[in-house]
Amino acid sequence: MPRLRLGYFAIGVIGVLLTTSVVVGAGVVGGVITACYNLSTGVLRVETTTAPCIIAGNPILTRAPLLQEERITWSQTGPTGGQGPTGPTGPTGPTGAAGPKGDSGAQGSIGPVGATGPRGDTGAQGPAGNLAGIDALDGKPCNTALNNPGSLEVSYDLAGNVKLLCDIGKVKLTVMRSGTGGGSVATQSTTDIVCGTVCTKSYAPGTSITLAATPDRISAFTSWSGGGCTGTATTCTFTINADTTVTATFTELPNYTLTVTRSGAGGGTVSTGANEIACPTICSNKFLQGASVTLTAAPDSTSVFGSWTGGCTGASTACTFTLSGNATVDAGFLAATLAIDLVITPHVSTACGPCISYPSEGVQGWTSLTSGQHLFTCVSPFEQAPLDNSLPTRTYRCRYVISPSTTIVLFKSDTLDRLDSWDGACTGTAATATCQISTPPATLNGAPIPPILVIVHMS
């Protein structure tokens, strides 16, 4: 920055030198003024051939460094000045010849429709058609521009008016299921499709249909395909306009197989709450890994449940366990040797509005009246039912397995119980009487013997 200030000052000095000394001319070469500026003293002088600037390469500089100068040059020719102002506009010249015709512009909007003209003369009558009558239209094609054209239906109302209906042809929906799993597909709000029972249905074109996929208990719904149905949502809505096939894919989840068997001389059933197992009809089925399963054994009218073996243990008729692998469970049923039927007569009760009540009654079984072994107590449950003037009896059965040839003494289980009479293997009507029986051998000629039946009438 000092160099620039000195440069401006130097220009003024040079101007003075140029006007008062011919020495300046020695520093002018080709219209360029050359001067030397001392960096230390600030002296500005005109460079000559005999006194050049003391700069790098000048031997004087090596002897006297303080004499170092900087060469400065100015062009005598100044920069081009700015453009002068524009002169006044000259007079307008003559008009040139006309150019070629341009392209046509866009058509304007259509004007309003004119008034209707007068009615023309009636034309000549056309040739006769080939229809014998209006009924001949029945069955003729209609709406032929559709993908599924229809046929005309001719009908009449009671006033004799003719009604023509175009019965449009229907299109068919087919539902398929695929994959390793299982499940069902059904139409929502209707029973048109319930696949796998009903998997096809015909519809009028343009009908909106919603399908819902429901996987079974060991499967998951995976996806839709076909007919405009895609994705993994369990429902799909689409409009049918042509024959269409929609496929629902199900995937089987990891599972184990449970197998139930029955053994013993008796009989009965084994089931789960949702009837995945209903043995003897369904004795094997798949369950999700880690599923909690409850099996219930129900002996028939001549049998007694014995015990579980395998995945279940114990003598309770119900068994709950977790399925940690493929498993087999056996239910043992024993043939009963004694059956007791408590036939309960109800009475009318005002405690329930009125209704009929079946009191809890029972009998006990001992090996003797004194110092005997207690074998069992058969007690009916207390029950109520809507009033029925016929007062129907209700039977409750107890079944037991008693060792062959055992003497059994039966009597009321409670002093308040009302024993009306005995029947079957015991007889009599005394309310306090006892019944003594002896169980038969287990088999006769190799065949099981039906249990002894004792019927006790109580009220």
Protein Blocks (a to p, Z undefined) as FASTA:
>chain_A
ZZmmmmmmmmmmmmmmmmmocklmmmpgghiacddddfklopacdddfklccddehiakl
mmmmmlpccdddddfbdcdddddddddddddddddddddddddddddddddddddddddd
ddddddddfbfbfklmgopaehklbmbdcdddddddfkopacddddddddddddddedjb
dcddddehiakbacfkbmcdcddehiacdddddddfkbccfbdeejhiacjbfbdcdddf
bdcddddddddddddddddddedjbdcddddfkomaccfkbmcdcddehiacdddddddf
kbccfbdehjbgcjbfbdcdddfbdcdddddddddfbdcdddddddddfknopacddddd
dddddfbfbhpacfbdcddddddddddfklpaddddddddddehiacddddfbfkbccfb
dehjbgcjbfkbccddddddfbeghiacdddddddddZZ
